[in-house]
Amino acid sequence: MDILVTGEKERWDAFRESRGTGSHRVLYEPELRPLKGGADLVIDLSLDERPENLMIYSLQPGLPVLGCLVKTPPAAWEQYPSLYAANWLPGFYRMPRLEVGISARGDAGQLKSVMQELGWEYETVKASAGLVTPRTVAMIINEAYFTAEEGTASREDIDISMKLGTNYPLGPFEWCSRIGIRNVYEVLRAVYAETGNERYRICETLEKEYNAFIQQSD
């Protein structure tokens, strides 16, 4: 199988370190170019940030694409049966099972075939903003920000108490550093826009840190 991987260099490095592709041929391109055929699978590690790639995939309707669509509402891509929302956010690459969102129109049989060829364990979830694991972790991080903002405990104490009290591998602020403040904020924003649920209302301190990060990145 010929696999084309595209996306940010940092995500490509994390992918290579955590995901084996066996004897399959893999080509990495930082920027996606118009597909001229030849690839049997595309893994788009940065599709959330590069929605223009969806137009290219629409021209190859049968080509399976495992795209990072954690922050993109399903309405933007669910019309493509061969497009699957994979959790390629930083911090989640080493999870034993790849979380994949599949829409009502998604081709579950094709996905199963691809995963069998890759030899990957995976779990399908309903296509939705944030999927399941990212939205849960982001919500925990958000609650930790509220707790620290109220002065109930320091960030260090919150991390320690969550690891000791719940046996989490990382505290919420450690998770935030690993995932990235931009991704945490944008997951919460997408889920809140989709659900309107107050549990995803973003803490003011988290929003300020996100805005500062964006300003520094510009």
N, C-alpha and C positions, 0 to 999 in steps of 0.2 A: 504494500500500500504506500502511495506517495502522499506525504503529509506536508502541507504548507502551514507554517506558524508565523503569525504576524503580531506586532504589538510592541510596547515599550521594552527597551533593552533590559531593564531591571527585572521585568516580569519574565522575559525569556530566560534570563539566568536562573531565576527561581524555578521555572518550569523544568529546565534541563537537570537541575540538581534533585528534583523531587519526583519527576514522572518519567518512567522508562517507556521507550517506544519500540523495544525489541529490535527486530531486523528491518523494520519499516524505514524507508528513505524519508528524511526530514530536511526541509529547506526553510530557513528563517529569513524573513524580509521585514525590516522595521516598519516600512510603510507598505500598505496593500496596493498593488497595481491591478489594472483590469485583468481578469483571469482569462487566459487563452486556452484553457484545457490542460489536462495532465494530472492535476491534483485529485486525489480520491477523498481527501478530508482537509478542511481548513480549521485551524485552531486560532481564534482571534482573541488574544489576551487583553486587548484594550478597546473592545467594541463599544463599551459604554461611553468612552471619550471620543470615539470616532464614528458617530452615527452615519456619516457619509458612506461608510463601507457597506451599509445595508443595500444601497442602490446597486453596488457591484454584485452582491449575492443574489439580488432579485433577478439578475440576468442569467444565473446558473441555478434554476429552481430545484434540480435534483441533487445538487452537491451538498453533502452534510457539513454543517458548520457548528462547531462548539465555540460559541462566542460569550465573552464576559458581558452578560446582560443583567447584572444585579441591580443597577441603578436606572435602568430604562424600562418604562411601563410596557407591558406586553402588547398593548394596542399598537405600538410602533413596529412590531416584528412578527406577531403571531400569525399573520397571513402566509408566512413561509413555512411549509411543513417540514423542511429539512434544516431549519434553524433552531438550535437548542441553547437555552440560557444556562451556561456553566458558571460556577462560582470560581472565577480566576482572580479574585481580589487578593492582594498581598496578605500573607498571614495564614492562608487556608490551603496552600499548595500541598502540604504534607498530611492532610487529612486522609485516612485510609480509604474513604469512599468519596468520589467526586459527586457533588450535589448538582443535579441537572434539572432545570425547569422545562417542562414540556407543555405546550399549549394544547388546546382542544383539537387543533388541526394538525398537531405534530405527529410525525411518523415514528411511533414507538418501536416498530419492528426494525426500521433502519438504524435507530439509535442503539438498539440491543446488538445488532450485527457489528456496528462499528466498535462498541465496547468489548465485544468478544474478541475481535481481531487485535485490539490493543492490549487485551488482558487486564483491563482496569475494572475494579469494583466501583459501582456507582449506585446512586439512589435518585429516583425521579420524584420530583415534587411538582405541585401545581405552579404554572407560570404566574408569577406575581412580583411586584417590586420588592426587592430585598430577599427574595426566595425565603428560606427558613432560617438557616444558621446565621447568615450575615445580619438579618433583621433582628434576631434574638440577641446576638452579641452587641450590635449597635445600640439596642434598647438598654442593655445592662450598662454599657458605657455612659449613655445619656443619664441614667439614674445616678450613676456614680458622680457625674458632674454636678447634678442637683444637690447631692449629699455634701460634696466638698464646698459648693457655693454657699450652702446654709451654715457651714462651719461645724457640722456634726463631727467630721473627722478629716484628717489630712489625706491627701492622695496616697501617700505611702501607706498609711494605716488602712485605708480602704483596700488597697491591693493585697496587703498581708492578710486582712481579715477574710477576704473572699477566697484566698487560696487555702487558708487554714480551716475556715468554717464550712466551705462548700467543696473543698478538694479540687477547685478549678486549677488548671495548669498555669494560668496567667491571671493576674488581677485586671480589672477593667481598664486602668490607665496604661498598663503594660500592653494590653490588647490594642488600645488606641494607637500606641506608638508603632506597633507592628503592622496594623492595617493602614494607618495613616489618617490624620485628622480630616483630610479632604474626603476620603472614601466613607468614613464614619458619618460625617455630616450629610453627604449626598445620598447615602442609603436612607438615613432618617428622613430627609426631605422628600425623597421619592415615596417612601412608605406612608408618610403623613399625608402627602398629596393624594395618594390612592385610597387610603382608608379613612382619613379624617379622625383617626383615633388619637385621643389626647395623650396616650402613653408614648406616642412618638413625637410629641411636641418638643422641639429642640431647646435644650438649656441655653440660657443667654451667654454663659461663659464659654460653652462649646462653640456657639456661633461666633463670638468675638475671636476666638483662637482660629477658627476657620477663615474668617475674613482677613486676619493678620497674615495667615499662611498664603492666601491668594494674592494679597498685596506684595508680599515678598517674592512670590513666584513670577509676577508680571515684569 
